[in-house]
Amino acid sequence: MFKKTRERIRQGITSAITPSRQNICELAADFRRRVAAFRSQREADLQPALEADFGQVLSAWGIRAEELPRVVTLLKVRLCIFALPLLFAVALLASDGAGPVVRAVGAILCVVVSLVGCATTAWRLYVLMFREFIPFRRWISGLFLLKK
């Protein structure tokens, strides 16, 4: 009697988990494809060409020259949107809803998302506004006055 019940429970759990497991595998495969495509576009020999010709930067980022002012405006809005998780982190830390560990972890995650989003958006804004490509690593190290 318990064997059949245990087997039905096991089958129910397996049937419930299988789609999630497949979805996670598909997401991981998609992520690997995207990273491979990103790396193929960011080869070391491509960097000097991007630094020399701003038109190639626009082409690589899928922006037409006439769209540039609108894209800059949208990136400024995006920068403000990425600042919102910082406010959420402060509100989360000030709340009494969850335990202190949960609030701290949630706040840290919000800060990380916000900082990464703000940094990459600010870098894109810099590149587009000054019409000069500079690799992200060099740009971020220049913010902290670090040498290459």
C-alpha positions as CSV (number, residue, x, y, z in Angstrom):
1,M,0.0,0.0,0.0
2,F,2.7,2.5,0.9
3,K,4.8,1.4,-2.1
4,K,2.1,2.5,-4.5
5,T,1.5,5.8,-2.6
6,R,5.2,6.5,-2.5
7,E,5.6,5.7,-6.2
8,R,2.6,8.1,-7.1
9,I,4.2,10.8,-5.0
10,R,7.6,10.3,-6.7
11,Q,5.9,10.4,-10.1
12,G,4.0,13.5,-9.2
13,I,7.2,15.2,-8.0
14,T,9.1,14.1,-11.1
15,S,6.3,15.3,-13.5
16,A,6.3,18.6,-11.6
17,I,10.0,19.1,-11.7
18,T,10.8,17.9,-15.2
19,P,9.4,21.0,-17.0
20,S,11.3,23.3,-14.6
21,R,14.5,21.3,-15.1
22,Q,14.1,21.5,-18.9
23,N,13.4,25.2,-18.7
24,I,16.5,25.7,-16.6
25,C,18.6,23.7,-19.1
26,E,17.2,25.7,-22.0
27,L,18.0,28.9,-20.2
28,A,21.5,27.8,-19.4
29,A,22.0,26.8,-23.1
30,D,20.6,30.2,-24.2
31,F,22.9,32.0,-21.8
32,R,26.0,30.1,-23.2
33,R,25.0,30.9,-26.8
34,R,24.6,34.6,-25.9
35,V,28.0,34.7,-24.1
36,A,29.7,32.9,-27.1
37,A,28.1,35.4,-29.5
38,F,29.2,38.3,-27.2
39,R,32.8,37.0,-27.1
40,S,32.9,36.6,-30.8
41,Q,31.9,40.2,-31.2
42,R,34.4,41.4,-28.6
43,E,37.6,39.9,-30.0
44,A,40.8,41.8,-29.1
45,D,41.5,42.7,-32.7
46,L,38.1,44.4,-33.0
47,Q,38.7,46.9,-30.1
48,P,41.2,49.1,-32.1
49,A,38.7,49.2,-35.0
50,L,35.9,50.3,-32.7
51,E,38.2,52.9,-31.1
52,A,39.2,54.3,-34.5
53,D,35.8,54.4,-36.1
54,F,32.8,55.6,-34.1
55,G,30.5,54.5,-37.0
56,Q,31.4,50.9,-36.3
57,V,30.4,51.4,-32.6
58,L,27.0,52.6,-33.7
59,S,26.7,49.7,-36.2
60,A,27.7,47.1,-33.5
61,W,25.2,48.6,-31.1
62,G,22.5,48.7,-33.7
63,I,22.1,52.5,-33.6
64,R,21.6,54.6,-36.7
65,A,23.3,58.1,-36.6
66,E,20.0,59.9,-36.8
67,E,18.7,58.0,-33.8
68,L,21.6,59.1,-31.6
69,P,19.9,61.9,-29.7
70,R,16.8,59.8,-28.9
71,V,19.0,56.9,-27.8
72,V,21.0,59.2,-25.5
73,T,17.7,60.5,-24.0
74,L,16.5,56.9,-23.4
75,L,19.7,55.9,-21.8
76,K,19.4,58.9,-19.4
77,V,15.9,57.6,-18.5
78,R,17.3,54.1,-18.1
79,L,20.0,55.5,-15.8
80,C,17.3,57.0,-13.5
81,I,15.4,53.7,-13.6
82,F,18.5,51.8,-12.5
83,A,18.8,54.2,-9.6
84,L,15.4,53.1,-8.3
85,P,16.6,49.8,-6.7
86,L,18.9,51.9,-4.5
87,L,15.8,53.5,-3.1
88,F,14.2,50.1,-2.7
89,A,17.2,48.9,-0.8
90,V,17.0,51.8,1.6
91,A,13.3,51.1,2.1
92,L,13.9,47.4,2.6
93,L,16.5,48.1,5.3
94,A,14.3,50.5,7.1
95,S,11.3,48.1,7.0
96,D,10.3,45.8,9.8
97,G,8.6,43.2,7.6
98,A,11.1,40.4,7.3
99,G,14.1,39.2,9.3
100,P,17.3,41.2,9.3
101,V,19.1,38.7,7.2
102,V,16.4,38.6,4.5
103,R,16.3,42.4,4.5
104,A,20.1,42.6,4.2
105,V,20.4,40.1,1.4
106,G,17.5,41.7,-0.5
107,A,19.2,45.1,-0.1
108,I,22.5,43.8,-1.3
109,L,20.9,42.3,-4.3
110,C,19.1,45.6,-5.1
111,V,22.4,47.5,-4.7
112,V,24.3,45.1,-7.0
113,V,21.6,45.3,-9.7
114,S,21.5,49.0,-9.4
115,L,25.3,49.6,-9.5
116,V,25.8,47.2,-12.5
117,G,23.0,48.7,-14.4
118,C,24.1,52.3,-13.7
119,A,27.7,51.6,-14.5
120,T,27.0,50.0,-17.9
121,T,24.4,52.6,-18.8
122,A,26.7,55.4,-17.8
123,W,29.5,53.9,-19.9
124,R,27.2,53.7,-23.0
125,L,26.2,57.3,-22.4
126,Y,29.8,58.4,-22.2
127,V,30.6,56.6,-25.5
128,L,27.6,58.0,-27.3
129,M,27.8,61.5,-25.9
130,F,31.5,62.0,-26.6
131,R,31.5,59.9,-29.8
132,E,34.5,58.0,-28.6
133,F,34.7,54.3,-27.9
134,I,36.6,53.3,-24.8
135,P,36.5,49.7,-23.5
136,F,34.4,49.3,-20.4
137,R,37.4,48.1,-18.3
138,R,39.5,51.1,-19.2
139,W,36.5,53.5,-18.6
140,I,35.7,52.0,-15.2
141,S,39.4,52.0,-14.1
142,G,39.6,55.7,-15.2
143,L,36.8,56.5,-12.8
144,F,38.8,55.2,-10.0
145,L,42.1,56.6,-11.3
146,L,43.6,53.2,-11.8
147,K,46.2,52.4,-14.4
148,K,45.5,49.8,-17.0
